[in-house]
Structure formats: C-alpha cells, structure tokens
Amino acid sequence: MIRSREMMLNLMWLFICLVLHSAPPVQGQNYTNTPMNTTASISKSATFTCTVIPNGMAINFTASLPQSTYVQQCPGKNIKYPSMGLNGNCEVTSTQVTATWQMSNIGPDVNNTAFTCVGTGLPPVTGYLWITGASSYYLMLFGCVMGGFFGILIVFILAYVSLKKSEKLQECFKGKDEDEDVIGGVQEETLKD
C-alpha cells in the first residue's frame, strides 16, 4: 500500500513537471531577434543579437568560446574583453531589452563558438560562429613547415657536396693516415739466397 502511494505521488509529480515544461510562455513574452548562425572570415568581425519583449524581462546571453565562457546579463552593464576582441552590450528601451555580443579581429581558434540567449521564461536559442579561411591558415602553416624542412635539407646536401669536392676541407676533416702515425719506420730485411 505504501509503495503504491509513493508510485502515485511520483507519477503525479512527473505529470506536473511535463505540463509545466510544455506550457507556452506567458502571453506577450517572446523573442523579436535571436542569434543566427554566422559565417565570418579571419580578421573580420561578427555580431550576435538577442532581443525580447516586454522590457521588464531579463536576458542571459552566453558566448561559449573554446577557451572560456562569458555571460552578458541584461539589464546590466556593458562588458569588454579586449584580449579576446569580445564586447557585450546591453540596451533597455521602453518596449524591449536587447543584448549584443560583438567579436572583432576573429581568429581561427574561435571556430564553432556558440552564442546562447535565454530570456526569462523563454527557451534557449543558440547561434554559431563559423570561420571561413581557417583551412587556408592551416594550409599556410603546413607550407611553412614543409618549406623549412626542405630548406634545411638543401643546406645539408650543399654542405656535403662542397665537402666532397674540396680537397682542403677533406684534409681538414680527414685526419692523419696510418702510415704517418708510425714514428719509427720498420725496415724489412731482405734475405739473400
């Protein structure tokens, strides 16, 4: 009997949670602008914006970079991360609340960064930053490494060829002959018949 009551109570809580989770947001609360998937070139800039109405709502706008996560709370102060080239702005008007992330001087290390906006009582919305030209960056890096390898290889080959052809260098690196190492010469005695 006790187990059936516990089970009924658990099922009732599950039903309540499902109803509350699937309930639509309160009338009038919605996004008017959400972060969109954006493609940007290396060293360019990109902007992600999230706007909700009415103005009494709050926004948590998160920038999830590969190195760290940054949160812009709106209403709140504008924030800047100069080392990352990341600026968070908050603007509150009489009808809406807008949070903005702007990333400048984009590098290949921020590819696939997620910008997630969550308004009070609203589901989260995410936009991603994709970098074009990142593959050319790695191609250039590969070219520099291979060019350096072959450059060093050519220098060693030229040094070897010049050592082989130069008699003075050969004498310098060759050392003394075995015949020269003997201090006193040994003379052979010839036997006469």
Kinemage of the C-alpha trace (Angstrom):
@kinemage 1
@onewidth
@group {chain A} dominant
@subgroup {mainchain}
@vectorlist {calphas} color= white
{ca met a 1} P 0.000 0.000 0.000
{ca ile a 2} L 2.843 2.380 0.878
{ca arg a 3} L 4.643 1.624 -2.378
{ca ser a 4} L 1.549 2.315 -4.452
{ca arg a 5} L 1.126 5.720 -2.760
{ca glu a 6} L 4.771 6.581 -3.419
{ca met a 7} L 4.369 5.496 -7.012
{ca met a 8} L 1.202 7.560 -7.437
{ca leu a 9} L 2.924 10.570 -5.896
{ca asn a 10} L 5.933 10.165 -8.231
{ca leu a 11} L 3.668 9.830 -11.271
{ca met a 12} L 1.723 12.913 -10.219
{ca trp a 13} L 4.969 14.956 -9.906
{ca leu a 14} L 6.112 13.678 -13.284
{ca phe a 15} L 2.800 14.749 -14.838
{ca ile a 16} L 3.016 18.211 -13.248
{ca cys a 17} L 6.599 18.675 -14.474
{ca leu a 18} L 5.619 17.656 -18.006
{ca val a 19} L 2.666 20.067 -18.039
{ca leu a 20} L 4.783 22.958 -16.732
{ca his a 21} L 7.611 22.221 -19.160
{ca ser a 22} L 5.320 22.076 -22.180
{ca ala a 23} L 3.318 25.171 -21.236
{ca pro a 24} L 3.744 28.066 -23.665
{ca pro a 25} L 5.349 31.267 -22.380
{ca val a 26} L 3.199 33.947 -20.852
{ca gln a 27} L 1.377 35.990 -23.492
{ca gly a 28} L 3.410 38.884 -24.797
{ca gln a 29} L 6.796 37.441 -23.823
{ca asn a 30} L 8.828 36.409 -26.840
{ca tyr a 31} L 11.991 36.911 -28.838
{ca thr a 32} L 11.946 39.539 -31.546
{ca asn a 33} L 15.570 38.944 -32.529
{ca thr a 34} L 17.647 35.815 -31.856
{ca pro a 35} L 21.270 34.863 -32.515
{ca met a 36} L 21.677 33.442 -36.018
{ca asn a 37} L 24.336 31.099 -37.390
{ca thr a 38} L 27.013 33.356 -38.871
{ca thr a 39} L 29.988 32.726 -41.137
{ca ala a 40} L 32.897 35.177 -40.940
{ca ser a 41} L 36.374 35.428 -42.421
{ca ile a 42} L 39.564 35.517 -40.383
{ca ser a 43} L 40.367 39.004 -39.000
{ca lys a 44} L 36.794 40.247 -39.657
{ca ser a 45} L 34.055 40.880 -37.077
{ca ala a 46} L 30.697 39.302 -36.265
{ca thr a 47} L 27.715 40.453 -34.186
{ca phe a 48} L 25.110 38.340 -32.377
{ca thr a 49} L 21.947 39.963 -31.024
{ca cys a 50} L 19.116 38.810 -28.790
{ca thr a 51} L 16.006 40.941 -28.198
{ca val a 52} L 12.983 40.184 -26.009
{ca ile a 53} L 9.741 41.996 -25.267
{ca pro a 54} L 8.463 43.410 -22.910
{ca asn a 55} L 11.183 45.481 -21.304
{ca gly a 56} L 10.718 44.005 -17.805
{ca met a 57} L 12.347 40.738 -18.861
{ca ala a 58} L 15.942 39.709 -18.300
{ca ile a 59} L 18.378 38.107 -20.745
{ca asn a 60} L 21.384 35.879 -20.110
{ca phe a 61} L 23.430 35.923 -23.314
{ca thr a 62} L 26.330 33.445 -23.181
{ca ala a 63} L 29.349 33.316 -25.502
{ca ser a 64} L 30.898 29.825 -25.270
{ca leu a 65} L 34.382 30.130 -26.790
{ca pro a 66} L 36.717 27.128 -26.887
{ca gln a 67} L 38.919 28.684 -24.173
{ca ser a 68} L 36.237 30.043 -21.831
{ca thr a 69} L 32.613 31.077 -21.386
{ca tyr a 70} L 31.438 34.684 -20.996
{ca val a 71} L 27.966 35.837 -19.875
{ca gln a 72} L 26.261 39.159 -20.660
{ca gln a 73} L 23.342 39.806 -18.293
{ca cys a 74} L 20.797 42.305 -19.448
{ca pro a 75} L 19.674 44.609 -17.928
{ca gly a 76} L 23.191 45.127 -16.733
{ca lys a 77} L 26.499 46.755 -17.539
{ca asn a 78} L 28.321 46.594 -20.839
{ca ile a 79} L 31.381 44.360 -20.657
{ca lys a 80} L 34.611 44.175 -22.658
{ca tyr a 81} L 37.250 41.516 -23.054
{ca pro a 82} L 39.924 43.280 -25.151
{ca ser a 83} L 42.279 40.295 -25.259
{ca met a 84} L 39.543 38.225 -26.948
{ca gly a 85} L 38.192 41.121 -29.046
{ca leu a 86} L 34.807 40.459 -27.414
{ca asn a 87} L 32.354 43.190 -26.374
{ca gly a 88} L 28.992 42.650 -24.666
{ca asn a 89} L 26.390 45.419 -24.815
{ca cys a 90} L 23.020 45.794 -23.135
{ca glu a 91} L 20.299 48.194 -24.246
{ca val a 92} L 16.968 48.673 -22.482
{ca thr a 93} L 14.209 50.706 -24.149
{ca ser a 94} L 10.613 51.331 -23.154
{ca thr a 95} L 9.417 48.280 -25.118
{ca gln a 96} L 12.279 45.772 -25.268
{ca val a 97} L 15.584 44.507 -23.876
{ca thr a 98} L 18.485 43.840 -26.268
{ca ala a 99} L 21.758 42.051 -25.543
{ca thr a 100} L 24.576 42.025 -28.099
{ca trp a 101} L 27.913 40.249 -28.412
{ca gln a 102} L 30.387 41.645 -30.926
{ca met a 103} L 33.575 39.762 -31.737
{ca ser a 104} L 36.261 41.625 -33.664
{ca asn a 105} L 39.534 40.507 -35.255
{ca ile a 106} L 38.317 36.916 -35.476
{ca gly a 107} L 40.970 34.190 -35.486
{ca pro a 108} L 40.757 30.510 -36.407
{ca asp a 109} L 40.788 29.480 -32.729
{ca val a 110} L 37.175 30.657 -32.171
{ca asn a 111} L 35.622 28.487 -34.865
{ca asn a 112} L 32.299 26.920 -33.811
{ca thr a 113} L 31.735 29.367 -30.921
{ca ala a 114} L 28.173 29.152 -29.550
{ca phe a 115} L 26.132 32.242 -28.602
{ca thr a 116} L 23.147 31.207 -26.463
{ca cys a 117} L 20.346 33.577 -25.482
{ca val a 118} L 17.935 32.774 -22.656
{ca gly a 119} L 15.103 35.194 -21.888
{ca thr a 120} L 13.141 34.928 -18.640
{ca gly a 121} L 10.614 32.106 -19.087
{ca leu a 122} L 11.646 31.510 -22.715
{ca pro a 123} L 13.504 28.544 -24.228
{ca pro a 124} L 17.196 28.990 -25.066
{ca val a 125} L 18.158 29.942 -28.630
{ca thr a 126} L 21.690 29.330 -29.960
{ca gly a 127} L 23.613 30.707 -32.932
{ca tyr a 128} L 27.068 29.524 -34.017
{ca leu a 129} L 30.083 31.337 -35.443
{ca trp a 130} L 31.845 29.503 -38.269
{ca ile a 131} L 35.161 30.714 -39.621
{ca thr a 132} L 35.981 30.659 -43.319
{ca gly a 133} L 39.615 30.745 -44.275
{ca ala a 134} L 40.613 28.624 -41.294
{ca ser a 135} L 41.623 25.838 -43.654
{ca ser a 136} L 43.867 28.234 -45.611
{ca tyr a 137} L 45.530 29.178 -42.323
{ca tyr a 138} L 46.425 25.539 -41.658
{ca leu a 139} L 47.488 25.130 -45.273
{ca met a 140} L 49.838 28.101 -44.899
{ca leu a 141} L 51.216 26.669 -41.640
{ca phe a 142} L 51.801 23.296 -43.335
{ca gly a 143} L 53.558 25.046 -46.247
{ca cys a 144} L 55.879 26.935 -43.896
{ca val a 145} L 56.818 23.755 -42.007
{ca met a 146} L 57.475 21.794 -45.206
{ca gly a 147} L 59.402 24.713 -46.745
{ca gly a 148} L 61.602 24.918 -43.652
{ca phe a 149} L 62.243 21.171 -43.731
{ca phe a 150} L 63.261 21.161 -47.386
{ca gly a 151} L 65.334 24.337 -46.924
{ca ile a 152} L 67.381 22.710 -44.162
{ca leu a 153} L 67.706 19.526 -46.233
{ca ile a 154} L 69.080 21.531 -49.189
{ca val a 155} L 71.613 23.292 -46.947
{ca phe a 156} L 72.924 19.947 -45.652
{ca ile a 157} L 73.123 18.488 -49.177
{ca leu a 158} L 75.086 21.529 -50.416
{ca ala a 159} L 77.426 21.278 -47.418
{ca tyr a 160} L 78.016 17.587 -48.138
{ca val a 161} L 78.690 18.166 -51.852
{ca ser a 162} L 81.096 21.020 -51.142
{ca leu a 163} L 82.916 18.866 -48.567
{ca lys a 164} L 83.283 16.051 -51.093
{ca lys a 165} L 84.695 18.323 -53.818
{ca ser a 166} L 87.029 20.492 -51.730
{ca glu a 167} L 90.447 18.946 -51.097
{ca lys a 168} L 91.286 21.438 -48.348
{ca leu a 169} L 88.102 20.618 -46.421
{ca gln a 170} L 88.751 16.900 -46.864
{ca glu a 171} L 92.276 17.264 -45.486
{ca cys a 172} L 90.925 19.268 -42.542
{ca phe a 173} L 88.286 16.682 -41.607
{ca lys a 174} L 90.099 13.534 -42.756
{ca gly a 175} L 92.824 13.300 -40.138
{ca lys a 176} L 96.248 11.637 -40.454
{ca asp a 177} L 96.982 8.457 -42.432
{ca glu a 178} L 98.096 5.331 -40.596
{ca asp a 179} L 101.483 5.446 -42.311
{ca glu a 180} L 102.121 8.886 -40.842
{ca asp a 181} L 101.279 7.689 -37.321
{ca val a 182} L 104.287 5.356 -37.170
{ca ile a 183} L 107.162 7.263 -35.597
{ca gly a 184} L 109.992 4.991 -36.438
{ca gly a 185} L 109.851 3.105 -39.689
{ca val a 186} L 110.395 -0.627 -39.698
{ca gln a 187} L 112.696 -1.784 -42.392
{ca glu a 188} L 112.328 -5.144 -43.914
{ca glu a 189} L 115.370 -7.283 -44.141
{ca thr a 190} L 115.814 -8.932 -47.390
{ca leu a 191} L 117.181 -12.388 -47.393
{ca lys a 192} L 119.690 -13.215 -49.928
{ca asp a 193} L 119.933 -16.686 -51.317
